[in-house]
Amino acid sequence: MTQSTLHRKIQSPRPLWLLLGAALLLRLILAVVTEGYPYDMSCFVAWGDKLAAQGPSAFYSEGYFADYPPGYLWVLGLVGLLRAAFSLSYESPLTYLLLAVVPSLCDCAAAWLVWQVAQRAMPGSRAGWMLTAFTAFNPLLLFDTGVWKQIDGAFSLPLLLCFLLLEERRYLPAALCYGIALAIKPQALLFGPVLAACFLAAIVREDNRFRAFVRCFGGAVVALLPPLVLAIPFYGVTKLLPSLLEKYSGTVSGYPYASINAFNWMTALGGNWKSLDDIALLGIPWHVLGWFLILVVTGGLVFFAVRSEQAGRFSPLLLAAYYGLGVFTFGHCMHERYMVPGVLLTLLAAARWNDIRLYAAGFGLSLTGFVNLATVYSLAGTEDEWLTSATSSTVAVLVGLAETVCFVMLLFAVWDLALRGHALALPARTRAEEPVPPDQPVWTRREVLGMAALTAATALLSFAYLGDTTAPQHPLDATDTRLTETVTVGENGVNLWVYPGVSFGGSLTVADGQGTVLLVQELGYSTCFSWSENRLPVTAGQTLTVTVENAQVFEMAFRDGDGNLVPVTGGGALFDEQAAVPDAISQLNSMYFDEIYHGRTGYEQLHKMPVYETTHPPLGKDLIMAGIALFGMTGFGWRFSGSLFGVLLVPLAWCFARRLTRRRWIGAVAGVLLALDFMRFAQSRIATIDIYGTFFILLGAYCMLWYCQSVLQKGVNGSLLPMALGGVAFGLGCAAKWTGIYAGAGLAILYLGVLYARWRQKQPGFWAEFRTAAVGGVVFYVALPLCIYIASYLPYWWRDASFGLADWWQCQVSMYEYHANLEATHPFESRWYTWLLGLRPVWYYQNTHLPDGMKASIAGLGGPVIWLVGLVCLVALLWHQVSGRGSRAGAGVLILYGTQLIPWMLVTRCTFLYHYFPSSMFCLAAIALVLSHLRNRRKALRMGLTLCGLSAVLFALYYPVLSGLPIPAWWAQALEVLPSFGFY
């Protein structure tokens, strides 16, 4: 690229301004709806208020914490003035908005710079547009500015301008931009060696050495002007230099740790929040290791600068990206956000050189940086704030390793470009997509039989060892009263088993003939439909009085020392179903985890009782109720419907993958993978509602896929059936769980996107089709789902005919307030970024009634194949989309996955691994799509069969922890392959 090319003015088209406007709007929306990182937010607001109230001369008062130099304080002071003028509170969304405006504008300006450079280097290139869009909607920058509400966008922009101007050899303006960055944050000093290398190269390059030295020293003076001028009102003239030196040196040395939540090489080695004087490796302290690595990186800078200058390929952008990220990766005392300027410089360099390795490095570093910030942000103020738990430390190490790999990729690019000038361009798209998709392959008899056989095998696997088919059904119902029964024991007994039903804070009391109380057992929400064992020695012929207060008790049973059932006489309804007493207490006959909410509510709805669980819509509990109506209030009965829907997920996934890829065998592979998936198996065999939401979310996605393909083939008017069925599925998903609403965002994007694709086909009568789509969208995706959602409350109306729309609305308000204000914690909760790798399973159940040496548990685990391989495939699809080589199908899968996961990134309440279950369906879709893209069909088939075989082996190995099957302790311990598992 010549200087004339760099100077050439490029006019910004209207689509670019729309893109940047959307990026700005998204940042401001995120700023309004999120609370920001509390420590930085409190500092920014307090600093702005103090500056506005007391002026700059009184700002840096003795003992007052303010570790930022004066540069950006002027912006914060303006925010303080506006807050005071409009009486805005700290918690006001407008306060958040004011803090985010300037950094958001700077982020968009950075994207504009990327577009300008890309258009100069590769005019009209699709890759340039994709790189600009990625920069504008970069997840790292979106989170840093919109959610965290930091000012890195404002700090990075002058650095970008500095090194871009140095590419054009405009030294004094570049020095001025560097000075502005230095006035904003001391971290600009990290790029000082690169600036020095650029000015020294100018001296070497210039024939007039006197002129070159004057320019060099003039640049140093210009660079110092912004921090000095902006600081004069704060320190005055006499104290200016010593005060600034103290401020910069104090800020740099203020955090004496190997890593301060920066997921880099230091953290990968275990250095997060480790004192610099602690030993790192081979007796070397962390600070010695850090300085050594920084010297190595600096040596690399000198090497690249000298060699590239000799070869005439000197690039300040490349050197700045390398050095900024090199110091972040290997240096000590790094914060999580210090990588932001380096990532932007990498993207700018990618636009300049059009090199696939720079694209990939910028892409990968953006993702690792995003996860880094999200992890730190989500744990702020919690007990795990220092990332010391097994789960968060594992995330930090893994992401640190990934960040290091991405930097190494950048290093290879810099080596090749600086030394040889060899740019590895992005591969062109192999072929453009057909505007009209090809037809689906015809179903064959063999294929139908294969799917039926897989479904039957899945049913056999899922319903086996699910739960007992018999259980006591007739309780002693002492709800809102107190009832007493007398029972005489026929033989000596040791233990008393109790099987309570619904209770609202009741109790059970056992007394002997003299009135002495032998046992008191509290009966609450956690005891329902679960057998409990109590130590209660009794002798043959002893008469006992059992009192139940404000509770149901379905059955009681005495056991002798050998575990045999003790015969009794009397006892009424408490001892009238002894044949239904199980031989052993386990998950087969007792509720576990959230079954005590959802399974209980299914029973209550069936019997027209007041319902206990009202924090989710009723459809899931309606379906649980249907299973209870068919098979009774038994372990099999309350789990039947969930298992049935878990089985039906398999043929649905088969059909979805088949329609997505138009490959019969890929549909079969998808079906087998899901049949053997850990989460599908465990989550469908527990009487909770997530399986129903997941099923209807995938069903809605299938109908939308069908609709999109049909519209491109036959038009909107010929696609009313999938449109209507999709609306039904969406309504059922919302009525099962509010996560179905998340899916609605993805469906809406695809619904509108296919209209745009249809318009591009230039078919006659498009606007008539558009009107049909508009009406159909309102009818089938708004009105119909609302009706289905309201209809799911029919059991409420059956119980109470006065239940009306006002009561229904109050239920919605109550649900929202519950989830919005929930502050509960749980030992097995997990954040969204841990779900991607399934790092923290949910421990549902532990059997404590086993002999020594045996263990039994049930855990909600992520399936290694679908979750891990699927994540790799999703990243590959995203990379292809970002690099301009994607497809409609790939974009659709990413949209469906993203809209299901992204809302959880903003949720601050207690969350669990199973919340990722719906998203994992699109991990499976990504696997299917990547397999279909492999050119060598035989190789793709072998890969699919390998994944199926691996799934089968892993499923067999982990079946005990998915089903609760008792196994030897050594086997159980071997299954806990990560320290964050902890389910035995």
Secondary structure as UniProt FT lines:
FT   HELIX           3..7
FT   HELIX           14..33
FT   HELIX           38..54
FT   HELIX           56..58
FT   TURN            62..63
FT   TURN            71..72
FT   HELIX           73..85
FT   TURN            86..87
FT   TURN            90..91
FT   HELIX           93..121
FT   TURN            123..124
FT   HELIX           126..136
FT   HELIX           139..142
FT   HELIX           143..147
FT   HELIX           152..167
FT   TURN            168..169
FT   HELIX           171..184
FT   HELIX           186..191
FT   HELIX           192..205
FT   HELIX           209..235
FT   TURN            236..239
FT   HELIX           240..252
FT   STRAND          259..261
FT   HELIX           265..268
FT   TURN            269..270
FT   TURN            276..277
FT   STRAND          279..281
FT   TURN            282..283
FT   STRAND          284..285
FT   HELIX           286..310
FT   TURN            311..312
FT   HELIX           316..330
FT   STRAND          334..335
FT   HELIX           336..339
FT   HELIX           340..353
FT   HELIX           356..379
FT   TURN            380..381
FT   TURN            383..386
FT   HELIX           390..420
FT   HELIX           445..463
FT   TURN            464..465
FT   STRAND          476..477
FT   TURN            479..480
FT   STRAND          482..489
FT   STRAND          493..511
FT   TURN            513..514
FT   STRAND          517..523
FT   HELIX           525..527
FT   TURN            528..529
FT   STRAND          532..538
FT   TURN            540..541
FT   STRAND          543..559
FT   TURN            561..562
FT   STRAND          565..566
FT   STRAND          568..570
FT   HELIX           572..574
FT   HELIX           578..580
FT   TURN            587..589
FT   TURN            593..594
FT   HELIX           595..606
FT   TURN            607..608
FT   HELIX           619..631
FT   HELIX           635..661
FT   HELIX           664..675
FT   HELIX           678..684
FT   HELIX           690..714
FT   TURN            717..718
FT   HELIX           720..736
FT   HELIX           739..760
FT   TURN            761..762
FT   TURN            764..765
FT   HELIX           766..778
FT   HELIX           779..783
FT   HELIX           784..791
FT   TURN            792..793
FT   HELIX           794..799
FT   TURN            801..802
FT   HELIX           805..821
FT   TURN            827..828
FT   HELIX           832..835
FT   TURN            836..838
FT   STRAND          842..846
FT   TURN            852..853
FT   STRAND          854..855
FT   STRAND          857..860
FT   HELIX           865..869
FT   HELIX           870..882
FT   TURN            883..884
FT   HELIX           888..905
FT   HELIX           913..916
FT   HELIX           917..933
FT   HELIX           937..963
FT   STRAND          967..968
FT   HELIX           969..975
FT   TURN            979..980
//
